Structures are given as C-alpha cells and as structure tokens.
C-alpha cells in the first residue's frame, strides 16, 4: 500500500506544478483514457514520448513514476498471461493444451502498455498537483457544468478528504505491519492460510483506525459548523499561456492517436 501513487504530492518547483489544476485534471485524465485507444507502435511511441517530456518538465525523477507500477504488478501479470495464452490465432509455441499465438503475444504487450500508460499519467497528476487543488478543480469543473452548488462543494470535499486519507492510512498500515511482525506475524509465508491469518491481523485494526479517524473528522467538522453556512471560494481561476499550450499539445496527441 505504501507504493500507491494517489495522494503522493511532491512539492517542488516546475512548469507542470504551476499549471492550473483543472487543466491538468482534464489533460492527464484524458491522456489516461486515450491510452486504451493506442494500438500501433506509432501510437505508443507518441504517447510515451509526450509522457517523458512532461516528466522532464515536472523535475521529478522517473523512478517515482515507475514505483507506481509495482502496486499493480499482479494485475499486469494476469492481463499479460491471459492475453498470451488465451487469444486464438497463429500458433508460435505449443505447450500441451496451452499455446502462445502471435495475436496473443501482440495483445499481451498492447494491453499491458495501455494499463501502464494510464497509471503513469494518473501518477503524474498526483505527484504534481496538491490534493486540495485537485478537489477544488473538481468542484470548479462541476460548477462550470451547472450542477447544484451544494452537490459540487460536497463532492470536492469528499475527494479532498479521500486523497488526504490515502497516505495517512498507508503509513498507519505500515506501522501496524511492523508491530505485527514484532509479535511474530509472517506476511511472506508460503502457507496460504497463515498469510491470510496474518493479513487479518492488519486489516481489522486498520478498519477500526479508519472508522475512529472518520469519527474524529466528523466531530471536528461539526464543531466548525460545516454545512450550516454557505462556503466561499478564495482561489482565483487562471488559464494563461502555459495552460493553453498544454491543452493544445494534449489535444494534438489525442487527435493523432484517434485518427492515425
């Protein structure tokens, strides 16, 4: 869980950090979605070239983005294996009832690259945008769509709290695991039932801790009279030259992939 990219904002100066949160939300989420439309080597080359350019501009080392893949390695492995062995087509290698086909090999790499691309752009958004800015950006975009003001404010608040809770619970989970290891829990045992038992000794205290923190947050919000008065927004909207250039480049990449 400590490898989860969500909520892991890295506070440094860069052109990507300075972009408006709403522009990054639309751009990065749009690129994560468009990754599933990549099908040719030219599409993937253009897609990942754009990603590495943004990584360079973010002034964050590439290893921080690569760590996010470790949190979903099991999903990637399952997708790769299923595509490799269960896709019909021209047989390249046969192993009993299982066979590797050319179409399966291409599909395994294609689908894995699509998932990696989506994760990378999601991580880029998280590392370069404060959780509070993401929440405010979502709230502002919902205002633009003429949704009810209270609904938009509450949705932004939920996102803000959720993004702030992820790294907190991640750290608490690590502390619980260290405590349970000191008590003899074995999280790397080859015995499946022993590993499940050890996992329960972490999950149950973590759920109790999350409920306790939620109750404390609810009391704190009630003490501050949240929801009884209309909230005001102090942040200023901006859509300058940097945001226009970023939006234009993202739009060109999307068009190139869709109509290639």
LONURO-43938 format. One record per residue (C-alpha): x, y, z. Coordinates in Angstrom, 2 decimals. Layout:
BEGIN
X | Y | Z
...
//
This chain:
BEGIN
0.00 | 0.00 | 0.00
2.89 | 2.34 | 0.56
3.52 | 2.20 | -3.20
0.13 | 3.68 | -4.01
0.67 | 6.85 | -6.07
-2.58 | 8.58 | -5.12
-2.11 | 11.44 | -2.70
1.68 | 11.40 | -3.10
2.24 | 15.05 | -3.96
5.90 | 16.05 | -4.39
6.33 | 19.73 | -3.58
8.97 | 21.15 | -5.92
9.04 | 23.97 | -8.46
8.31 | 23.05 | -12.08
6.25 | 24.24 | -15.05
3.88 | 21.27 | -14.60
3.31 | 22.07 | -10.92
2.39 | 25.64 | -11.86
-0.35 | 24.60 | -14.28
-3.96 | 25.16 | -13.26
-5.39 | 22.07 | -11.54
-8.48 | 21.98 | -13.77
-6.32 | 21.93 | -16.89
-4.24 | 19.07 | -15.51
-7.33 | 17.14 | -14.45
-8.80 | 17.25 | -17.95
-5.45 | 16.76 | -19.69
-3.98 | 13.93 | -17.61
-7.23 | 12.02 | -17.14
-7.91 | 12.45 | -20.85
-4.47 | 11.03 | -21.67
-5.05 | 8.12 | -19.27
-8.29 | 7.33 | -21.10
-6.79 | 7.76 | -24.57
-4.06 | 5.24 | -23.67
-6.67 | 2.49 | -24.17
-7.08 | 3.63 | -27.78
-3.39 | 3.13 | -28.61
-2.99 | 0.17 | -30.96
0.05 | 0.68 | -33.19
3.74 | 1.15 | -32.32
3.50 | 4.74 | -33.61
0.64 | 5.42 | -31.18
2.60 | 4.11 | -28.20
5.76 | 5.94 | -29.26
3.92 | 9.26 | -29.48
2.03 | 8.62 | -26.24
5.06 | 7.73 | -24.12
7.23 | 10.40 | -25.78
4.71 | 13.01 | -24.61
4.72 | 11.44 | -21.14
8.52 | 11.59 | -20.84
8.53 | 15.22 | -21.99
6.06 | 16.04 | -19.20
8.15 | 14.04 | -16.71
11.21 | 16.07 | -17.68
9.27 | 19.31 | -17.21
7.95 | 18.14 | -13.82
11.51 | 17.98 | -12.37
10.64 | 14.68 | -10.65
12.86 | 11.65 | -11.19
11.35 | 8.91 | -13.34
11.81 | 6.37 | -10.52
8.94 | 7.98 | -8.60
6.61 | 7.21 | -11.51
7.97 | 3.70 | -12.07
7.23 | 2.82 | -8.43
3.53 | 3.16 | -9.14
3.73 | 0.13 | -11.46
4.85 | -2.05 | -8.55
1.49 | -1.54 | -6.84
-0.35 | -3.18 | -9.78
2.23 | -5.76 | -10.88
-0.20 | -8.61 | -10.15
-2.88 | -7.06 | -12.38
-0.34 | -6.55 | -15.17
0.86 | -10.15 | -14.83
-2.68 | -11.51 | -15.01
-3.52 | -9.42 | -18.07
-0.28 | -10.47 | -19.78
-0.81 | -14.20 | -19.08
-4.47 | -14.26 | -20.13
-3.75 | -12.40 | -23.36
-0.71 | -14.54 | -24.09
-2.27 | -17.98 | -23.62
-5.98 | -17.49 | -24.32
-6.01 | -15.47 | -27.55
-6.72 | -17.50 | -30.68
-4.58 | -17.05 | -33.78
-1.37 | -18.22 | -35.41
0.38 | -20.60 | -33.03
4.01 | -19.76 | -32.26
4.62 | -22.21 | -29.40
2.53 | -25.07 | -28.07
2.80 | -26.47 | -24.51
0.23 | -29.20 | -24.14
-3.23 | -27.67 | -24.00
-1.77 | -24.18 | -23.82
-0.40 | -22.35 | -26.83
1.16 | -18.98 | -27.49
-0.15 | -17.22 | -30.58
1.19 | -14.25 | -32.47
-2.03 | -12.32 | -31.79
-1.79 | -13.25 | -28.12
1.78 | -12.00 | -27.89
0.86 | -8.70 | -29.52
-2.23 | -8.37 | -27.32
-0.27 | -9.09 | -24.14
2.17 | -6.26 | -24.78
-0.54 | -3.93 | -26.10
-2.91 | -4.25 | -23.13
-0.05 | -4.13 | -20.61
1.30 | -0.94 | -22.22
-2.18 | 0.62 | -22.13
-2.57 | -0.05 | -18.40
0.94 | 1.24 | -17.68
0.22 | 4.41 | -19.66
-2.99 | 5.08 | -17.74
-1.23 | 4.52 | -14.40
1.69 | 6.75 | -15.39
-0.50 | 9.75 | -16.26
-2.58 | 9.24 | -13.10
0.66 | 9.25 | -11.09
1.83 | 12.37 | -12.92
-1.37 | 14.14 | -11.87
-0.97 | 13.03 | -8.25
2.72 | 13.93 | -7.97
2.36 | 17.41 | -9.47
-0.98 | 18.55 | -8.01
-1.88 | 19.14 | -4.38
-4.84 | 17.04 | -3.15
-6.66 | 20.22 | -2.15
-6.08 | 21.68 | -5.62
-7.50 | 18.51 | -7.21
-10.59 | 18.77 | -5.03
-11.03 | 22.46 | -5.86
-10.51 | 21.72 | -9.54
-13.22 | 19.03 | -9.49
-15.54 | 21.40 | -7.65
-14.87 | 24.21 | -10.14
-15.45 | 21.95 | -13.15
-18.75 | 20.79 | -11.65
-19.75 | 24.44 | -11.21
-18.99 | 25.01 | -14.89
-21.31 | 22.12 | -15.78
-24.14 | 23.94 | -13.93
-24.50 | 21.24 | -11.29
-26.06 | 22.19 | -7.91
-23.61 | 24.23 | -5.85
-24.01 | 22.21 | -2.64
-23.55 | 18.93 | -4.53
-20.40 | 20.27 | -6.22
-18.96 | 21.55 | -2.92
-19.66 | 18.27 | -1.11
-18.14 | 16.24 | -3.96
-14.97 | 18.35 | -3.90
-14.76 | 17.93 | -0.13
-15.14 | 14.12 | -0.41
-12.33 | 13.94 | -2.97
-10.13 | 16.16 | -0.82
-10.65 | 14.01 | 2.29
-10.20 | 10.76 | 0.36
-6.92 | 11.90 | -1.20
-5.61 | 13.06 | 2.17
-6.61 | 9.82 | 3.89
-4.79 | 7.52 | 1.44
-1.20 | 8.40 | 2.50
-2.28 | 8.57 | 6.18
-3.79 | 5.08 | 6.10
-0.81 | 3.85 | 4.10
1.55 | 4.98 | 6.85
-0.70 | 3.52 | 9.56
-0.83 | 0.20 | 7.71
2.95 | 0.10 | 7.58
3.14 | 0.79 | 11.32
0.61 | -1.98 | 12.06
2.53 | -4.45 | 9.90
5.78 | -3.65 | 11.71
4.03 | -4.13 | 15.05
2.53 | -7.46 | 13.98
5.89 | -8.66 | 12.64
7.41 | -7.89 | 16.03
4.69 | -10.14 | 17.53
5.58 | -13.00 | 15.16
3.22 | -12.46 | 12.22
4.54 | -13.92 | 8.96
3.38 | -11.99 | 5.87
5.71 | -13.84 | 3.48
4.89 | -17.42 | 4.44
4.28 | -19.96 | 1.68
1.34 | -21.30 | 3.68
-1.74 | -19.55 | 2.25
-3.85 | -19.86 | 5.43
-1.05 | -18.45 | 7.56
-0.72 | -15.46 | 5.24
-4.49 | -14.86 | 5.34
-4.43 | -15.02 | 9.14
-1.54 | -12.53 | 9.23
-3.36 | -10.23 | 6.81
-6.46 | -10.21 | 9.02
-4.30 | -9.02 | 11.92
-3.59 | -5.92 | 9.81
-6.92 | -5.35 | 8.06
-9.10 | -5.40 | 11.19
-7.04 | -2.82 | 13.18
-6.75 | -0.68 | 10.03
-10.55 | -0.64 | 9.55
-11.07 | 0.24 | 13.22
-8.46 | 3.01 | 12.96
-10.10 | 4.39 | 9.78
-13.52 | 4.47 | 11.48
-12.01 | 6.19 | 14.51
-10.35 | 8.86 | 12.36
-13.58 | 9.35 | 10.40
-15.47 | 9.94 | 13.63
-12.87 | 12.47 | 14.79
-13.11 | 14.27 | 11.44
-16.92 | 14.36 | 11.62
-16.79 | 15.87 | 15.13
-14.20 | 18.45 | 14.03
-16.33 | 19.47 | 11.01
-19.43 | 19.72 | 13.17
-17.59 | 21.91 | 15.70
-16.66 | 24.25 | 12.84
-20.31 | 24.45 | 11.71
-19.61 | 22.86 | 8.33
-22.71 | 22.75 | 6.14
-24.62 | 25.35 | 8.13
-23.30 | 28.34 | 6.19
-22.52 | 28.91 | 2.54
-18.85 | 28.37 | 1.69
-16.82 | 30.94 | -0.23
-14.02 | 30.30 | -2.72
-10.93 | 32.47 | -2.38
-8.73 | 30.93 | -5.11
-8.52 | 32.72 | -8.44
-9.07 | 30.95 | -11.74
-6.30 | 31.12 | -14.28
-5.94 | 29.96 | -17.85
-2.79 | 31.55 | -19.17
-0.35 | 30.80 | -21.96
1.08 | 27.70 | -20.25
-2.37 | 26.18 | -19.80
-3.31 | 26.95 | -23.41
-0.09 | 25.39 | -24.73
-0.58 | 22.28 | -22.58
-4.21 | 21.91 | -23.68
-3.25 | 22.39 | -27.34
-0.46 | 19.77 | -27.21
-2.70 | 17.27 | -25.41
-5.43 | 17.84 | -28.00
-2.96 | 17.19 | -30.84
-1.78 | 13.95 | -29.22
-5.37 | 12.77 | -28.80
-6.21 | 13.55 | -32.44
-3.03 | 11.83 | -33.66
-3.88 | 8.62 | -31.76
-7.58 | 8.57 | -32.64
-7.14 | 9.25 | -36.36
-3.80 | 7.56 | -37.01
//
